[in-house]
Structures are given as C-alpha cells and as structure tokens.
C-alpha cells in the first residue's frame, strides 16, 4: 500500500490513480485519513510504485504545481 499526502486536488488524484494501468501496475483507492490518501497497488516494489504515482500526478496540468508526498504506507 502507498500513501499520497496532498491537501488539494484529492478527488483528481483518486480518479487518476484508479485509472492508472501501465506496465501491469495498477492502483486502487482504499481510504482517506485527513490529507492522506491510501492506495493498494499491484506493484511488488512499493518505493517504485510511490515514484510512479507521484510522476503520474506531476505530469498532469493540475498536478505540476502541487506540493505532495508519495511513499510506501507504514
């Protein structure tokens, strides 16, 4: 599971990652706690999955200016 922390654009992040499917890696939204969004992933390497999620968000016109954190969930 990975954790994305962002105070804004949470609905767009959820929609983007729920529809992400590249190289066999997918994400599915599980829960929200405050500014933290939690996603299950099919990736074996959670560090890589967190980087892919962040890059996917940052590549969006609305995501390039976001301050966010993406990491494996503890």
PDB file of N, CA, C, O and CB in Angstrom:
ATOM      1  N   UNK A   1       0.846  -1.160   0.000  1.00  0.00           N
ATOM      2  CA  UNK A   1       0.000   0.000   0.000  1.00  0.00           C
ATOM      3  C   UNK A   1       0.901   1.236   0.000  1.00  0.00           C
ATOM      4  O   UNK A   1       1.946   1.262   0.650  1.00  0.00           O
ATOM      5  CB  UNK A   1      -0.967  -0.009   1.218  1.00  0.00           C
ATOM      6  N   UNK A   2       0.466   2.268  -0.752  1.00  0.00           N
ATOM      7  CA  UNK A   2       1.199   3.523  -0.758  1.00  0.00           C
ATOM      8  C   UNK A   2       0.313   4.631  -0.186  1.00  0.00           C
ATOM      9  O   UNK A   2      -0.911   4.510  -0.124  1.00  0.00           O
ATOM     10  CB  UNK A   2       1.671   3.879  -2.193  1.00  0.00           C
ATOM     11  N   UNK A   3       0.967   5.703   0.225  1.00  0.00           N
ATOM     12  CA  UNK A   3       0.280   6.841   0.827  1.00  0.00           C
ATOM     13  C   UNK A   3       0.644   8.097   0.036  1.00  0.00           C
ATOM     14  O   UNK A   3       1.821   8.381  -0.188  1.00  0.00           O
ATOM     15  CB  UNK A   3       0.657   6.997   2.340  1.00  0.00           C
ATOM     16  N   UNK A   4      -0.366   8.836  -0.376  1.00  0.00           N
ATOM     17  CA  UNK A   4      -0.180  10.125  -1.041  1.00  0.00           C
ATOM     18  C   UNK A   4      -0.713  11.188  -0.089  1.00  0.00           C
ATOM     19  O   UNK A   4      -1.861  11.115   0.349  1.00  0.00           O
ATOM     20  CB  UNK A   4      -0.913  10.178  -2.450  1.00  0.00           C
ATOM     21  N   UNK A   5       0.121  12.177   0.233  1.00  0.00           N
ATOM     22  CA  UNK A   5      -0.310  13.264   1.097  1.00  0.00           C
ATOM     23  C   UNK A   5      -0.417  14.532   0.268  1.00  0.00           C
ATOM     24  O   UNK A   5       0.577  15.019  -0.271  1.00  0.00           O
ATOM     25  CB  UNK A   5       0.668  13.459   2.287  1.00  0.00           C
ATOM     26  N   UNK A   6      -1.628  15.064   0.169  1.00  0.00           N
ATOM     27  CA  UNK A   6      -1.876  16.298  -0.570  1.00  0.00           C
ATOM     28  C   UNK A   6      -3.117  16.967   0.007  1.00  0.00           C
ATOM     29  O   UNK A   6      -4.137  16.317   0.235  1.00  0.00           O
ATOM     30  CB  UNK A   6      -2.049  16.020  -2.099  1.00  0.00           C
ATOM     31  N   UNK A   7      -3.019  18.261   0.239  1.00  0.00           N
ATOM     32  CA  UNK A   7      -4.141  18.986   0.832  1.00  0.00           C
ATOM     33  C   UNK A   7      -5.192  19.366  -0.213  1.00  0.00           C
ATOM     34  O   UNK A   7      -6.335  19.653   0.141  1.00  0.00           O
ATOM     35  CB  UNK A   7      -3.637  20.238   1.538  1.00  0.00           C
ATOM     36  N   UNK A   8      -4.818  19.372  -1.491  1.00  0.00           N
ATOM     37  CA  UNK A   8      -5.738  19.793  -2.554  1.00  0.00           C
ATOM     38  C   UNK A   8      -5.751  18.774  -3.691  1.00  0.00           C
ATOM     39  O   UNK A   8      -4.861  17.931  -3.806  1.00  0.00           O
ATOM     40  CB  UNK A   8      -5.342  21.184  -3.093  1.00  0.00           C
ATOM     41  N   UNK A   9      -6.779  18.875  -4.522  1.00  0.00           N
ATOM     42  CA  UNK A   9      -6.942  18.028  -5.718  1.00  0.00           C
ATOM     43  C   UNK A   9      -7.046  16.541  -5.383  1.00  0.00           C
ATOM     44  O   UNK A   9      -6.673  15.697  -6.197  1.00  0.00           O
ATOM     45  CB  UNK A   9      -5.778  18.248  -6.668  1.00  0.00           C
ATOM     46  N   UNK A  10      -7.540  16.221  -4.215  1.00  0.00           N
ATOM     47  CA  UNK A  10      -7.613  14.819  -3.809  1.00  0.00           C
ATOM     48  C   UNK A  10      -8.523  13.997  -4.719  1.00  0.00           C
ATOM     49  O   UNK A  10      -8.186  12.863  -5.057  1.00  0.00           O
ATOM     50  CB  UNK A  10      -8.101  14.721  -2.377  1.00  0.00           C
ATOM     51  N   UNK A  11      -9.652  14.537  -5.116  1.00  0.00           N
ATOM     52  CA  UNK A  11     -10.560  13.790  -5.997  1.00  0.00           C
ATOM     53  C   UNK A  11      -9.903  13.497  -7.338  1.00  0.00           C
ATOM     54  O   UNK A  11     -10.091  12.414  -7.891  1.00  0.00           O
ATOM     55  CB  UNK A  11     -11.865  14.570  -6.214  1.00  0.00           C
ATOM     56  N   UNK A  12      -9.138  14.439  -7.868  1.00  0.00           N
ATOM     57  CA  UNK A  12      -8.458  14.220  -9.146  1.00  0.00           C
ATOM     58  C   UNK A  12      -7.352  13.183  -8.994  1.00  0.00           C
ATOM     59  O   UNK A  12      -7.129  12.376  -9.896  1.00  0.00           O
ATOM     60  CB  UNK A  12      -7.879  15.541  -9.685  1.00  0.00           C
ATOM     61  N   UNK A  13      -6.660  13.199  -7.862  1.00  0.00           N
ATOM     62  CA  UNK A  13      -5.609  12.202  -7.609  1.00  0.00           C
ATOM     63  C   UNK A  13      -6.231  10.808  -7.548  1.00  0.00           C
ATOM     64  O   UNK A  13      -5.709   9.866  -8.144  1.00  0.00           O
ATOM     65  CB  UNK A  13      -4.846  12.520  -6.284  1.00  0.00           C
ATOM     66  N   UNK A  14      -7.334  10.679  -6.834  1.00  0.00           N
ATOM     67  CA  UNK A  14      -8.019   9.384  -6.725  1.00  0.00           C
ATOM     68  C   UNK A  14      -8.451   8.897  -8.098  1.00  0.00           C
ATOM     69  O   UNK A  14      -8.224   7.738  -8.447  1.00  0.00           O
ATOM     70  CB  UNK A  14      -9.240   9.487  -5.788  1.00  0.00           C
ATOM     71  N   UNK A  15      -9.071   9.772  -8.877  1.00  0.00           N
ATOM     72  CA  UNK A  15      -9.531   9.386 -10.214  1.00  0.00           C
ATOM     73  C   UNK A  15      -8.369   8.981 -11.111  1.00  0.00           C
ATOM     74  O   UNK A  15      -8.445   7.977 -11.819  1.00  0.00           O
ATOM     75  CB  UNK A  15     -10.307  10.532 -10.858  1.00  0.00           C
ATOM     76  N   UNK A  16      -7.298   9.761 -11.079  1.00  0.00           N
ATOM     77  CA  UNK A  16      -6.129   9.465 -11.912  1.00  0.00           C
ATOM     78  C   UNK A  16      -5.529   8.109 -11.565  1.00  0.00           C
ATOM     79  O   UNK A  16      -5.293   7.289 -12.452  1.00  0.00           O
ATOM     80  CB  UNK A  16      -5.072  10.558 -11.752  1.00  0.00           C
ATOM     81  N   UNK A  17      -5.282   7.871 -10.287  1.00  0.00           N
ATOM     82  CA  UNK A  17      -4.611   6.624  -9.902  1.00  0.00           C
ATOM     83  C   UNK A  17      -5.526   5.410 -10.019  1.00  0.00           C
ATOM     84  O   UNK A  17      -5.045   4.314 -10.305  1.00  0.00           O
ATOM     85  CB  UNK A  17      -4.091   6.733  -8.480  1.00  0.00           C
ATOM     86  N   UNK A  18      -6.817   5.570  -9.808  1.00  0.00           N
ATOM     87  CA  UNK A  18      -7.742   4.450 -10.009  1.00  0.00           C
ATOM     88  C   UNK A  18      -7.767   4.007 -11.470  1.00  0.00           C
ATOM     89  O   UNK A  18      -8.051   2.845 -11.760  1.00  0.00           O
ATOM     90  CB  UNK A  18      -9.154   4.838  -9.556  1.00  0.00           C
ATOM     91  N   UNK A  19      -7.472   4.925 -12.391  1.00  0.00           N
ATOM     92  CA  UNK A  19      -7.476   4.609 -13.824  1.00  0.00           C
ATOM     93  C   UNK A  19      -6.080   4.339 -14.372  1.00  0.00           C
ATOM     94  O   UNK A  19      -5.929   4.116 -15.573  1.00  0.00           O
ATOM     95  CB  UNK A  19      -8.107   5.742 -14.599  1.00  0.00           C
ATOM     96  N   UNK A  20      -5.071   4.352 -13.531  1.00  0.00           N
ATOM     97  CA  UNK A  20      -3.685   4.124 -13.950  1.00  0.00           C
ATOM     98  C   UNK A  20      -3.476   2.638 -14.239  1.00  0.00           C
ATOM     99  O   UNK A  20      -3.848   1.779 -13.439  1.00  0.00           O
ATOM    100  CB  UNK A  20      -2.687   4.616 -12.861  1.00  0.00           C
ATOM    101  N   UNK A  21      -2.879   2.352 -15.383  1.00  0.00           N
ATOM    102  CA  UNK A  21      -2.551   0.971 -15.732  1.00  0.00           C
ATOM    103  C   UNK A  21      -1.440   0.994 -16.768  1.00  0.00           C
ATOM    104  O   UNK A  21      -1.696   1.024 -17.972  1.00  0.00           O
ATOM    105  CB  UNK A  21      -3.804   0.201 -16.269  1.00  0.00           C
ATOM    106  N   UNK A  22      -0.209   0.979 -16.290  1.00  0.00           N
ATOM    107  CA  UNK A  22       0.949   0.958 -17.169  1.00  0.00           C
ATOM    108  C   UNK A  22       1.910  -0.101 -16.673  1.00  0.00           C
ATOM    109  O   UNK A  22       2.154  -0.227 -15.473  1.00  0.00           O
ATOM    110  CB  UNK A  22       1.636   2.347 -17.234  1.00  0.00           C
ATOM    111  N   UNK A  23       2.449  -0.858 -17.607  1.00  0.00           N
ATOM    112  CA  UNK A  23       3.409  -1.919 -17.301  1.00  0.00           C
ATOM    113  C   UNK A  23       2.857  -2.897 -16.267  1.00  0.00           C
ATOM    114  O   UNK A  23       3.605  -3.455 -15.464  1.00  0.00           O
ATOM    115  CB  UNK A  23       4.718  -1.315 -16.799  1.00  0.00           C
ATOM    116  N   UNK A  24       1.544  -3.097 -16.295  1.00  0.00           N
ATOM    117  CA  UNK A  24       0.910  -4.037 -15.389  1.00  0.00           C
ATOM    118  C   UNK A  24       0.732  -3.534 -13.966  1.00  0.00           C
ATOM    119  O   UNK A  24       0.307  -4.286 -13.089  1.00  0.00           O
ATOM    120  CB  UNK A  24       1.691  -5.275 -15.361  1.00  0.00           C
ATOM    121  N   UNK A  25       1.057  -2.264 -13.731  1.00  0.00           N
ATOM    122  CA  UNK A  25       0.925  -1.707 -12.391  1.00  0.00           C
ATOM    123  C   UNK A  25      -0.363  -0.902 -12.314  1.00  0.00           C
ATOM    124  O   UNK A  25      -0.632  -0.041 -13.151  1.00  0.00           O
ATOM    125  CB  UNK A  25       2.150  -0.825 -12.028  1.00  0.00           C
ATOM    126  N   UNK A  26      -1.148  -1.201 -11.293  1.00  0.00           N
ATOM    127  CA  UNK A  26      -2.419  -0.527 -11.080  1.00  0.00           C
ATOM    128  C   UNK A  26      -2.510  -0.082  -9.630  1.00  0.00           C
ATOM    129  O   UNK A  26      -1.818  -0.598  -8.752  1.00  0.00           O
ATOM    130  CB  UNK A  26      -3.606  -1.448 -11.451  1.00  0.00           C
ATOM    131  N   UNK A  27      -3.393   0.898  -9.405  1.00  0.00           N
ATOM    132  CA  UNK A  27      -3.650   1.394  -8.060  1.00  0.00           C
ATOM    133  C   UNK A  27      -5.150   1.344  -7.809  1.00  0.00           C
ATOM    134  O   UNK A  27      -5.943   1.502  -8.738  1.00  0.00           O
ATOM    135  CB  UNK A  27      -3.097   2.839  -7.873  1.00  0.00           C
ATOM    136  N   UNK A  28      -5.538   1.128  -6.568  1.00  0.00           N
ATOM    137  CA  UNK A  28      -6.955   1.211  -6.208  1.00  0.00           C
ATOM    138  C   UNK A  28      -7.072   1.921  -4.862  1.00  0.00           C
ATOM    139  O   UNK A  28      -6.427   1.550  -3.881  1.00  0.00           O
ATOM    140  CB  UNK A  28      -7.613  -0.213  -6.151  1.00  0.00           C
ATOM    141  N   UNK A  29      -7.909   2.945  -4.846  1.00  0.00           N
ATOM    142  CA  UNK A  29      -8.104   3.763  -3.651  1.00  0.00           C
ATOM    143  C   UNK A  29      -8.741   2.941  -2.548  1.00  0.00           C
ATOM    144  O   UNK A  29      -9.702   2.208  -2.784  1.00  0.00           O
ATOM    145  CB  UNK A  29      -8.969   4.990  -3.966  1.00  0.00           C
ATOM    146  N   UNK A  30      -8.198   3.064  -1.328  1.00  0.00           N
ATOM    147  CA  UNK A  30      -8.730   2.319  -0.185  1.00  0.00           C
ATOM    148  C   UNK A  30      -9.366   3.215   0.864  1.00  0.00           C
ATOM    149  O   UNK A  30     -10.482   2.950   1.312  1.00  0.00           O
ATOM    150  CB  UNK A  30      -7.635   1.511   0.450  1.00  0.00           C
ATOM    151  N   UNK A  31      -8.658   4.286   1.266  1.00  0.00           N
ATOM    152  CA  UNK A  31      -9.226   5.142   2.304  1.00  0.00           C
ATOM    153  C   UNK A  31      -8.532   6.495   2.348  1.00  0.00           C
ATOM    154  O   UNK A  31      -7.442   6.682   1.807  1.00  0.00           O
ATOM    155  CB  UNK A  31      -9.129   4.463   3.664  1.00  0.00           C
ATOM    156  N   UNK A  32      -9.201   7.425   3.009  1.00  0.00           N
ATOM    157  CA  UNK A  32      -8.683   8.770   3.214  1.00  0.00           C
ATOM    158  C   UNK A  32      -8.651   9.044   4.703  1.00  0.00           C
ATOM    159  O   UNK A  32      -9.627   8.787   5.408  1.00  0.00           O
ATOM    160  CB  UNK A  32      -9.540   9.832   2.468  1.00  0.00           C
ATOM    161  N   UNK A  33      -7.524   9.568   5.189  1.00  0.00           N
ATOM    162  CA  UNK A  33      -7.385   9.988   6.585  1.00  0.00           C
ATOM    163  C   UNK A  33      -6.749  11.377   6.562  1.00  0.00           C
ATOM    164  O   UNK A  33      -5.548  11.513   6.333  1.00  0.00           O
ATOM    165  CB  UNK A  33      -6.513   8.958   7.434  1.00  0.00           C
ATOM    166  N   UNK A  34      -7.558  12.402   6.799  1.00  0.00           N
ATOM    167  CA  UNK A  34      -7.052  13.776   6.732  1.00  0.00           C
ATOM    168  C   UNK A  34      -6.597  14.102   5.328  1.00  0.00           C
ATOM    169  O   UNK A  34      -7.370  13.998   4.376  1.00  0.00           O
ATOM    170  CB  UNK A  34      -5.899  13.983   7.722  1.00  0.00           C
ATOM    171  N   UNK A  35      -5.332  14.499   5.197  1.00  0.00           N
ATOM    172  CA  UNK A  35      -4.804  14.807   3.861  1.00  0.00           C
ATOM    173  C   UNK A  35      -4.147  13.593   3.202  1.00  0.00           C
ATOM    174  O   UNK A  35      -3.611  13.695   2.098  1.00  0.00           O
ATOM    175  CB  UNK A  35      -3.796  15.947   3.949  1.00  0.00           C
ATOM    176  N   UNK A  36      -4.190  12.451   3.879  1.00  0.00           N
ATOM    177  CA  UNK A  36      -3.533  11.249   3.366  1.00  0.00           C
ATOM    178  C   UNK A  36      -4.521  10.354   2.616  1.00  0.00           C
ATOM    179  O   UNK A  36      -5.614  10.056   3.096  1.00  0.00           O
ATOM    180  CB  UNK A  36      -2.882  10.469   4.514  1.00  0.00           C
ATOM    181  N   UNK A  37      -4.095   9.941   1.427  1.00  0.00           N
ATOM    182  CA  UNK A  37      -4.862   9.018   0.603  1.00  0.00           C
ATOM    183  C   UNK A  37      -4.084   7.714   0.528  1.00  0.00           C
ATOM    184  O   UNK A  37      -2.874   7.723   0.299  1.00  0.00           O
ATOM    185  CB  UNK A  37      -5.131   9.607  -0.826  1.00  0.00           C
ATOM    186  N   UNK A  38      -4.766   6.597   0.718  1.00  0.00           N
ATOM    187  CA  UNK A  38      -4.109   5.286   0.714  1.00  0.00           C
ATOM    188  C   UNK A  38      -4.579   4.468  -0.479  1.00  0.00           C
ATOM    189  O   UNK A  38      -5.773   4.374  -0.761  1.00  0.00           O
ATOM    190  CB  UNK A  38      -4.391   4.526   2.029  1.00  0.00           C
ATOM    191  N   UNK A  39      -3.615   3.880  -1.169  1.00  0.00           N
ATOM    192  CA  UNK A  39      -3.892   3.096  -2.366  1.00  0.00           C
ATOM    193  C   UNK A  39      -3.222   1.733  -2.282  1.00  0.00           C
ATOM    194  O   UNK A  39      -2.048   1.628  -1.928  1.00  0.00           O
ATOM    195  CB  UNK A  39      -3.421   3.842  -3.618  1.00  0.00           C
ATOM    196  N   UNK A  40      -3.975   0.693  -2.608  1.00  0.00           N
ATOM    197  CA  UNK A  40      -3.386  -0.625  -2.838  1.00  0.00           C
ATOM    198  C   UNK A  40      -2.759  -0.581  -4.223  1.00  0.00           C
ATOM    199  O   UNK A  40      -3.203   0.178  -5.084  1.00  0.00           O
ATOM    200  CB  UNK A  40      -4.460  -1.789  -2.717  1.00  0.00           C
ATOM    201  N   UNK A  41      -1.733  -1.387  -4.439  1.00  0.00           N
ATOM    202  CA  UNK A  41      -1.088  -1.434  -5.744  1.00  0.00           C
ATOM    203  C   UNK A  41      -0.706  -2.867  -6.100  1.00  0.00           C
ATOM    204  O   UNK A  41      -0.492  -3.704  -5.223  1.00  0.00           O
ATOM    205  CB  UNK A  41       0.153  -0.529  -5.765  1.00  0.00           C
ATOM    206  N   UNK A  42      -0.627  -3.132  -7.396  1.00  0.00           N
ATOM    207  CA  UNK A  42      -0.201  -4.447  -7.864  1.00  0.00           C
ATOM    208  C   UNK A  42       1.322  -4.539  -7.960  1.00  0.00           C
ATOM    209  O   UNK A  42       1.859  -5.611  -8.237  1.00  0.00           O
ATOM    210  CB  UNK A  42      -0.831  -4.753  -9.223  1.00  0.00           C
ATOM    211  N   UNK A  43       2.017  -3.429  -7.734  1.00  0.00           N
ATOM    212  CA  UNK A  43       3.481  -3.412  -7.829  1.00  0.00           C
ATOM    213  C   UNK A  43       4.098  -4.173  -6.659  1.00  0.00           C
ATOM    214  O   UNK A  43       3.597  -4.117  -5.536  1.00  0.00           O
ATOM    215  CB  UNK A  43       4.010  -1.958  -7.860  1.00  0.00           C
ATOM    216  N   UNK A  44       5.173  -4.873  -6.932  1.00  0.00           N
ATOM    217  CA  UNK A  44       5.903  -5.573  -5.881  1.00  0.00           C
ATOM    218  C   UNK A  44       6.801  -4.622  -5.100  1.00  0.00           C
ATOM    219  O   UNK A  44       6.978  -4.778  -3.892  1.00  0.00           O
ATOM    220  CB  UNK A  44       6.734  -6.703  -6.477  1.00  0.00           C
ATOM    221  N   UNK A  45       7.366  -3.639  -5.793  1.00  0.00           N
ATOM    222  CA  UNK A  45       8.274  -2.665  -5.198  1.00  0.00           C
ATOM    223  C   UNK A  45       7.479  -1.410  -4.841  1.00  0.00           C
ATOM    224  O   UNK A  45       7.111  -0.636  -5.726  1.00  0.00           O
ATOM    225  CB  UNK A  45       9.452  -2.327  -6.168  1.00  0.00           C
ATOM    226  N   UNK A  46       7.215  -1.205  -3.555  1.00  0.00           N
ATOM    227  CA  UNK A  46       6.389  -0.077  -3.122  1.00  0.00           C
ATOM    228  C   UNK A  46       7.087   1.265  -3.328  1.00  0.00           C
ATOM    229  O   UNK A  46       6.423   2.269  -3.585  1.00  0.00           O
ATOM    230  CB  UNK A  46       6.017  -0.240  -1.661  1.00  0.00           C
ATOM    231  N   UNK A  47       8.402   1.298  -3.221  1.00  0.00           N
ATOM    232  CA  UNK A  47       9.140   2.539  -3.490  1.00  0.00           C
ATOM    233  C   UNK A  47       8.937   2.959  -4.947  1.00  0.00           C
ATOM    234  O   UNK A  47       8.680   4.129  -5.234  1.00  0.00           O
ATOM    235  CB  UNK A  47      10.656   2.357  -3.183  1.00  0.00           C
ATOM    236  N   UNK A  48       9.055   2.000  -5.857  1.00  0.00           N
ATOM    237  CA  UNK A  48       8.845   2.274  -7.278  1.00  0.00           C
ATOM    238  C   UNK A  48       7.395   2.700  -7.528  1.00  0.00           C
ATOM    239  O   UNK A  48       7.149   3.629  -8.298  1.00  0.00           O
ATOM    240  CB  UNK A  48       9.196   1.029  -8.129  1.00  0.00           C
ATOM    241  N   UNK A  49       6.460   2.047  -6.900  1.00  0.00           N
ATOM    242  CA  UNK A  49       5.047   2.391  -7.073  1.00  0.00           C
ATOM    243  C   UNK A  49       4.778   3.816  -6.606  1.00  0.00           C
ATOM    244  O   UNK A  49       4.040   4.552  -7.260  1.00  0.00           O
ATOM    245  CB  UNK A  49       4.153   1.406  -6.305  1.00  0.00           C
ATOM    246  N   UNK A  50       5.370   4.212  -5.481  1.00  0.00           N
ATOM    247  CA  UNK A  50       5.194   5.568  -4.968  1.00  0.00           C
ATOM    248  C   UNK A  50       5.762   6.594  -5.948  1.00  0.00           C
ATOM    249  O   UNK A  50       5.163   7.648  -6.160  1.00  0.00           O
ATOM    250  CB  UNK A  50       5.868   5.716  -3.593  1.00  0.00           C
ATOM    251  N   UNK A  51       6.910   6.289  -6.543  1.00  0.00           N
ATOM    252  CA  UNK A  51       7.512   7.192  -7.531  1.00  0.00           C
ATOM    253  C   UNK A  51       6.653   7.278  -8.783  1.00  0.00           C
ATOM    254  O   UNK A  51       6.469   8.362  -9.335  1.00  0.00           O
ATOM    255  CB  UNK A  51       8.927   6.726  -7.898  1.00  0.00           C
ATOM    256  N   UNK A  52       6.125   6.141  -9.237  1.00  0.00           N
ATOM    257  CA  UNK A  52       5.260   6.147 -10.423  1.00  0.00           C
ATOM    258  C   UNK A  52       4.002   6.977 -10.180  1.00  0.00           C
ATOM    259  O   UNK A  52       3.578   7.741 -11.047  1.00  0.00           O
ATOM    260  CB  UNK A  52       4.873   4.709 -10.814  1.00  0.00           C
ATOM    261  N   UNK A  53       3.411   6.823  -9.002  1.00  0.00           N
ATOM    262  CA  UNK A  53       2.211   7.585  -8.665  1.00  0.00           C
ATOM    263  C   UNK A  53       2.515   9.077  -8.654  1.00  0.00           C
ATOM    264  O   UNK A  53       1.755   9.867  -9.215  1.00  0.00           O
ATOM    265  CB  UNK A  53       1.652   7.143  -7.300  1.00  0.00           C
ATOM    266  N   UNK A  54       3.609   9.468  -8.027  1.00  0.00           N
ATOM    267  CA  UNK A  54       3.972  10.887  -7.963  1.00  0.00           C
ATOM    268  C   UNK A  54       4.232  11.439  -9.358  1.00  0.00           C
ATOM    269  O   UNK A  54       3.777  12.534  -9.689  1.00  0.00           O
ATOM    270  CB  UNK A  54       5.213  11.089  -7.073  1.00  0.00           C
ATOM    271  N   UNK A  55       4.966  10.680 -10.183  1.00  0.00           N
ATOM    272  CA  UNK A  55       5.238  11.132 -11.550  1.00  0.00           C
ATOM    273  C   UNK A  55       3.961  11.266 -12.357  1.00  0.00           C
ATOM    274  O   UNK A  55       3.828  12.202 -13.145  1.00  0.00           O
ATOM    275  CB  UNK A  55       6.189  10.169 -12.248  1.00  0.00           C
ATOM    276  N   UNK A  56       3.015  10.348 -12.178  1.00  0.00           N
ATOM    277  CA  UNK A  56       1.737  10.417 -12.893  1.00  0.00           C
ATOM    278  C   UNK A  56       0.974  11.669 -12.493  1.00  0.00           C
ATOM    279  O   UNK A  56       0.390  12.340 -13.343  1.00  0.00           O
ATOM    280  CB  UNK A  56       0.886   9.162 -12.615  1.00  0.00           C
ATOM    281  N   UNK A  57       0.975  11.985 -11.211  1.00  0.00           N
ATOM    282  CA  UNK A  57       0.281  13.184 -10.723  1.00  0.00           C
ATOM    283  C   UNK A  57       0.967  14.442 -11.240  1.00  0.00           C
ATOM    284  O   UNK A  57       0.306  15.359 -11.727  1.00  0.00           O
ATOM    285  CB  UNK A  57       0.234  13.198  -9.178  1.00  0.00           C
ATOM    286  N   UNK A  58       2.291  14.485 -11.134  1.00  0.00           N
ATOM    287  CA  UNK A  58       3.048  15.669 -11.557  1.00  0.00           C
ATOM    288  C   UNK A  58       2.969  15.906 -13.061  1.00  0.00           C
ATOM    289  O   UNK A  58       3.183  17.030 -13.516  1.00  0.00           O
ATOM    290  CB  UNK A  58       4.501  15.530 -11.142  1.00  0.00           C
ATOM    291  N   UNK A  59       2.666  14.866 -13.844  1.00  0.00           N
ATOM    292  CA  UNK A  59       2.589  15.027 -15.298  1.00  0.00           C
ATOM    293  C   UNK A  59       1.268  15.651 -15.746  1.00  0.00           C
ATOM    294  O   UNK A  59       1.116  16.005 -16.915  1.00  0.00           O
ATOM    295  CB  UNK A  59       2.773  13.680 -15.977  1.00  0.00           C
ATOM    296  N   UNK A  60       0.317  15.786 -14.831  1.00  0.00           N
ATOM    297  CA  UNK A  60      -0.973  16.387 -15.156  1.00  0.00           C
ATOM    298  C   UNK A  60      -0.869  17.915 -15.097  1.00  0.00           C
ATOM    299  O   UNK A  60      -0.099  18.454 -14.301  1.00  0.00           O
ATOM    300  CB  UNK A  60      -2.072  15.877 -14.186  1.00  0.00           C
ATOM    301  N   UNK A  61      -1.643  18.613 -15.939  1.00  0.00           N
ATOM    302  CA  UNK A  61      -1.610  20.090 -15.885  1.00  0.00           C
ATOM    303  C   UNK A  61      -1.951  20.625 -14.492  1.00  0.00           C
ATOM    304  O   UNK A  61      -1.364  21.615 -14.054  1.00  0.00           O
ATOM    305  CB  UNK A  61      -2.589  20.677 -16.910  1.00  0.00           C
ATOM    306  N   UNK A  62      -2.872  19.996 -13.806  1.00  0.00           N
ATOM    307  CA  UNK A  62      -3.267  20.436 -12.472  1.00  0.00           C
ATOM    308  C   UNK A  62      -2.318  19.929 -11.391  1.00  0.00           C
ATOM    309  O   UNK A  62      -2.337  20.430 -10.266  1.00  0.00           O
ATOM    310  CB  UNK A  62      -4.675  19.973 -12.172  1.00  0.00           C
ATOM    311  N   UNK A  63      -1.492  18.945 -11.721  1.00  0.00           N
ATOM    312  CA  UNK A  63      -0.620  18.332 -10.727  1.00  0.00           C
ATOM    313  C   UNK A  63       0.791  18.874 -10.683  1.00  0.00           C
ATOM    314  O   UNK A  63       1.513  18.668  -9.707  1.00  0.00           O
ATOM    315  CB  UNK A  63      -0.559  16.896 -10.964  1.00  0.00           C
ATOM    316  N   UNK A  64       1.185  19.562 -11.735  1.00  0.00           N
ATOM    317  CA  UNK A  64       2.576  20.022 -11.804  1.00  0.00           C
ATOM    318  C   UNK A  64       2.925  21.041 -10.722  1.00  0.00           C
ATOM    319  O   UNK A  64       4.098  21.198 -10.384  1.00  0.00           O
ATOM    320  CB  UNK A  64       2.846  20.623 -13.159  1.00  0.00           C
ATOM    321  N   UNK A  65       1.926  21.735 -10.174  1.00  0.00           N
ATOM    322  CA  UNK A  65       2.185  22.751  -9.155  1.00  0.00           C
ATOM    323  C   UNK A  65       1.864  22.271  -7.734  1.00  0.00           C
ATOM    324  O   UNK A  65       2.019  23.027  -6.775  1.00  0.00           O
ATOM    325  CB  UNK A  65       1.379  23.993  -9.461  1.00  0.00           C
ATOM    326  N   UNK A  66       1.425  21.038  -7.601  1.00  0.00           N
ATOM    327  CA  UNK A  66       1.041  20.521  -6.280  1.00  0.00           C
ATOM    328  C   UNK A  66       2.257  20.216  -5.415  1.00  0.00           C
ATOM    329  O   UNK A  66       3.280  19.732  -5.898  1.00  0.00           O
ATOM    330  CB  UNK A  66       0.191  19.262  -6.431  1.00  0.00           C
ATOM    331  N   UNK A  67       2.120  20.509  -4.134  1.00  0.00           N
ATOM    332  CA  UNK A  67       3.082  20.034  -3.155  1.00  0.00           C
ATOM    333  C   UNK A  67       2.496  18.765  -2.568  1.00  0.00           C
ATOM    334  O   UNK A  67       1.436  18.796  -1.943  1.00  0.00           O
ATOM    335  CB  UNK A  67       3.384  21.114  -2.043  1.00  0.00           C
ATOM    336  N   UNK A  68       3.184  17.647  -2.765  1.00  0.00           N
ATOM    337  CA  UNK A  68       2.668  16.383  -2.255  1.00  0.00           C
ATOM    338  C   UNK A  68       3.810  15.462  -1.856  1.00  0.00           C
ATOM    339  O   UNK A  68       4.969  15.658  -2.220  1.00  0.00           O
ATOM    340  CB  UNK A  68       1.777  15.705  -3.299  1.00  0.00           C
ATOM    341  N   UNK A  69       3.429  14.455  -1.098  1.00  0.00           N
ATOM    342  CA  UNK A  69       4.366  13.423  -0.678  1.00  0.00           C
ATOM    343  C   UNK A  69       3.789  12.081  -1.092  1.00  0.00           C
ATOM    344  O   UNK A  69       2.594  11.824  -0.950  1.00  0.00           O
ATOM    345  CB  UNK A  69       4.633  13.477   0.866  1.00  0.00           C
ATOM    346  N   UNK A  70       4.658  11.243  -1.602  1.00  0.00           N
ATOM    347  CA  UNK A  70       4.251   9.908  -2.009  1.00  0.00           C
ATOM    348  C   UNK A  70       5.271   8.911  -1.464  1.00  0.00           C
ATOM    349  O   UNK A  70       6.470   9.037  -1.717  1.00  0.00           O
ATOM    350  CB  UNK A  70       4.128   9.802  -3.566  1.00  0.00           C
ATOM    351  N   UNK A  71       4.786   7.921  -0.713  1.00  0.00           N
ATOM    352  CA  UNK A  71       5.694   6.963  -0.071  1.00  0.00           C
ATOM    353  C   UNK A  71       4.951   5.677   0.243  1.00  0.00           C
ATOM    354  O   UNK A  71       3.721   5.661   0.273  1.00  0.00           O
ATOM    355  CB  UNK A  71       6.306   7.559   1.218  1.00  0.00           C
ATOM    356  N   UNK A  72       5.687   4.602   0.477  1.00  0.00           N
ATOM    357  CA  UNK A  72       5.029   3.384   0.960  1.00  0.00           C
ATOM    358  C   UNK A  72       4.335   3.680   2.293  1.00  0.00           C
ATOM    359  O   UNK A  72       4.882   4.389   3.138  1.00  0.00           O
ATOM    360  CB  UNK A  72       6.060   2.217   1.120  1.00  0.00           C
ATOM    361  N   UNK A  73       3.163   3.147   2.471  1.00  0.00           N
ATOM    362  CA  UNK A  73       2.417   3.365   3.722  1.00  0.00           C
ATOM    363  C   UNK A  73       3.046   2.571   4.845  1.00  0.00           C
ATOM    364  O   UNK A  73       3.509   1.448   4.645  1.00  0.00           O
ATOM    365  CB  UNK A  73       0.932   2.970   3.561  1.00  0.00           C
ATOM    366  N   UNK A  74       3.061   3.156   6.018  1.00  0.00           N
ATOM    367  CA  UNK A  74       3.639   2.476   7.178  1.00  0.00           C
ATOM    368  C   UNK A  74       2.584   1.759   7.966  1.00  0.00           C
ATOM    369  O   UNK A  74       2.891   1.130   8.979  1.00  0.00           O
ATOM    370  CB  UNK A  74       4.364   3.456   8.071  1.00  0.00           C
TER     371      UNK A  74
END
